[in-house]
Amino acid sequence: MGWKTLYIENGDKLSLYLDNLKVLSGDIEHLYLINDLTMVIIDNPVTIITTKALNALSTQNVGLILCDEKHLPQTQCIPFSGYYNNSESLQNQIKWSAINKNIFWQHVIKAKLNNQAHILRSHSLEKGTIIKIEEFSSSVQPGDSTNREGLGARLYFWALFGKDFIRHKDDVKNACLDFGYSLLRAQISRVIVAKGLHPNFGVFHKGTTNFFNLADDILEPFRPIVDDVVYSNFKESAIFTKEHRHKLLEVLTKRILYEGQKQTIPHVIEKIIDSLISFMNNGLIKNLDFFDPVLYDF
């Protein structure tokens, strides 16, 4: 899998040239080796991309995202194939047991709550809230039957952005959160497909109109990474600008601490999905460790 994210924000033309994606900006050409790419984000309504380029990106499982007029990711292109044994993998996924799903979700929510507490602690915010969220993490039941996630989320966002903060409100903080979450969700989705799984068949999320239920499951412990970037850079911003988007795009180029080593976020996503598959198919729970949400540069 590649490692570069290409962000197109001008009215460029994208086409295939040998094994490269050619980006034509006026009279200037740029070539990007497709094998180096992990994602292409098009954030301009007049950008043109050829069918050959689309097929080449799909064949190499490069994520392609189209943004709407508010510059938020709106559409993601998912290839039909990309794994050598799709049929068997999908059959196994359909048979994943409810018991194992509940156990995995317990680990996901514990990791998410721990990461939320870590972010609050790193900014010296409301010690009482940190203690409470850590208590929630230690008492998460299989399937999060007592809704520790929901209880923790309200306290967490109040501590981070103030008690007047409302998730999904049409404001800059929520626009930044949605943009950052969508980038990670797209990255997770492309790995899910590359591993022969279907993103619609979730562990916990089961939305009938949501094509990315499984991606949303895996996304949960990664969300505090985006929250931290927004808190540290944009909590007082009045307008959602390209500087916000560029800063959030940098998240995909950073590293986090996983299994005692600093690893790229795309690589950590891949290893966590490998752990999910191993646990669901073989019951091997020892590899379900999650990560430290602090970002590191290369």
N, C-alpha and C positions, 0 to 999 in steps of 0.2 A: 504494500500500500504506500501511496505517496505521502508527502509531508508539507506541501505548500498549499495555501489558500489564495486563490486569485479573485480579486474583487473588482468588478467592472462597474464604474459609475458614470462613464461617459457614453455617448452614442457610438460605440465602436462596432466594428464588424469582426466576428469570430469565425474562423474557418480552419480546416485541417490542412496541414502542410507536412507531409511525411509522417513522422511520429510526434509532431508538435501541434499545439493549438496556436494558430497565428492570430494575433490581435492587431487589427489595423485601426489606428487612431489618426485620422486625416491622412497624411503622407508617411506617417511613421509606423513601422512594423515591429512587433515584438513577438518572439517565439518562446513558447513554454513547453518543455517536454512533458507529455501527458503522464508518463510514468511518475513524474515528480509531484503531480497534483493530487490533492486529496479532496478539494472542493473548488467549484467555480460559482461565484455569486454575482448575478446580474441585477444591478440596481439602477436601470435606466430603461424607460419604456420604448425607446427607439433603437436599442441595440439589436443587431442582426446576428444570428448564428445559423450556420448551414446544417443541413441534415447529416452530412458526413461527419461534421464535428460532434454533433449530438450523439451519433452512434459510436464514435470513437471514445467519447467520455463514458458512455454507458458500458461499453465493452471492458474498459479498464476500471469500472466501478468508481468513477470519480463523481462525487456528489454535485448536483446542479440545482441551484436555488434561484428562483425568480422573486424579486421583491415587488411590493405593491406601491401605490402612490405615496404612502406614508413611510416608505423605505423599510418596511418590515417584511421578513421572509413570508411569502404567500404560497408558493408552489415548490415542490421538490420532485425531481425526476428520479424514479426508481427503476433499475433495469429488471427485465423479466428473469434473467438468469445471471450467473456469476459464480455459482458453486457447483462442484463436480457431482454432487449427489443430492440435489435439491429435494427430490421426491421423498427419499428416506428421512432426511432431516425434518421436513414438514410433517411427515407421519409421526415421528418421535415427538415433535413439538405439540401436536394435537393431543397426544397421550400423556403429557406431563400431568402428574397427579396434583390434586388439590392440596394435599398435605405438604408436598414439596414446595408448591407455590406459596403457601402461607409461611413456611419457614424462610424461604428466600426473601419474601416481602418483609418479614421481621428484621432480617439483616439489613435490608435496604433502608428501612426507616430508622433503625438504630444509627446507621452511618450518617444519614441525613441530619438527624438531631445532633449527633456529635460534631458534625461539621458546622452546623449553625452555632452551637455553643463556642466552637473554636473561633469563628469569625467575631462574635461578640466580645470574646475575651481578648482578641488581638487589638481591639479598639477600646478596651477598658470600659465597656458599656454594661450598665445595670447588672451588678454581681448577682443579685437575687434572681433575675431572669435566667442567667447562666446556670445557676444551681438548679432551678426548676426544670430547665430543658434537659440537663444531665440526668435528673431524676426520671424524667419521661423516657429518656433513652434506655435507662437501666431497667425499665418496667414494660418495654414493648412486648406484646404477646404475638404469637404466630398470627399472621394476617392483620396485625395491628387492630385486633378486635376491640380495643378500648380507645381507639382513635388518638393515640399519643401524637401522631403527626399533626393533626388538626389543632390540638391544644397547644403544641409547641409553636406552630406557624404563627398564630395570632400574637403570642408573647414576643416571638422573635422579630417580626416585622415592626411591632410597636417600639421595641428597643432600638432597632436599626434606623427606622425612618420617622418615628414619632407616632403618637396615638391617633393622629388625623390621617394617617396613611391608609388607603383602601386599595387592595390588590385589584387589578383590572380596570382601575379608573383611567380615564383618558388624560394622562399627564406625562411629563418627561421621564420621571423615575420608572413608571410602568412601561413606557416605550423602550427604555434602555433594557429593562429586565426581559421584556418579550423578545427583543432583538438578540440578546445574549443567549437566552434559553433556546431560541429557535436554531441558532448556529450549532449548539451542542446537540440538540435533538436531531438535526440533519446529519451530523457526524456519526451519532449513534446509529441512526437508521441505515446508513450506508454500510456500516460494519455488520449490522444484523443481517442484511441481505447477502453480504459477502460470505457470511458463515452458513448460508443456506436456510435461514429462518425467515418467517414472515412477520413483518412489523405489526400487523394487525392483531395477532394472537398474543395478548398480554398476560402477565402474571397476576397483576392486580387491576390495572386499567382495562375496562371492558366496553368502552364507548362504541356504540353501534355505528356511529358516523366518523369515528376516529381511526384513520388508517395506521396510526403510529402508537398504538397502545403499548406495545413492548418497549419501544423507544422511550416513551414517557415513564415507564417503570424504571429503566436504567438511568434516566436523567435525574431522578430525585436527589441523590447524594451529590451531584455535580452543581445543582442550583446555587448553593452558597458561594461557589467560586464567582459566579456572575454577580451575586448580591454584593460581594465584597468590592468588586470593581466599581459598581454603581455607587456604593456608599463612599468609597475613597475618592471618586472623581466627579460625580455628577449629582450629588444629592441636593445641591442648590441651583441646578441649571433650570432655565426657563424655556429653552428651545432645544428640540432634538436635532442635532446637527451631524454633519459627516465626521466631525472630530469624535463625537460619541461612538459612531459606528466603527471608525478606524480603531479606536481604543478597545472596543469589545472584540473586534476581529483578532486582535493580538492575543486574546486568550487561547486561541487554537494553536499558537506558536510557542506557548509556554510549557513548562514542565511542572509536575507535582510529585510529591513523595509517595511512592507506592512500593510495598514490599522492601522497604529500606533503601530504595534507590530513587533518584530523580529521573522521571520518565515523562515523555511527551503525553499530553492529554489523549490524542488519538490512540497511542499505544496502550495507555491504561484502560481506555474504553474497550479495546480489543481483548485485553486480558480478563476484564470483568465479564464480558460476554462469554468468553471461553469458560470461565468459572461457572457461569449460569448454566451453560450447556452440560458441563461435566456433572454438576450437582443434579440437574433435572433428569439426566439420562442414566447416571451411575451412582447418585447419592453421595458423591465426594464433597463434603461440606468444608473441608479444611482450607480450600482456596478462596473462600468467600470473604477475605479481608478487603476492606475498602481503603481509603487514602486520606492523606492530609490535604486540606483545601488551599494551602498557601501556594502561590504561584512563584516559580523561579524562572529567571532568564537562562538562555543557553550560555 
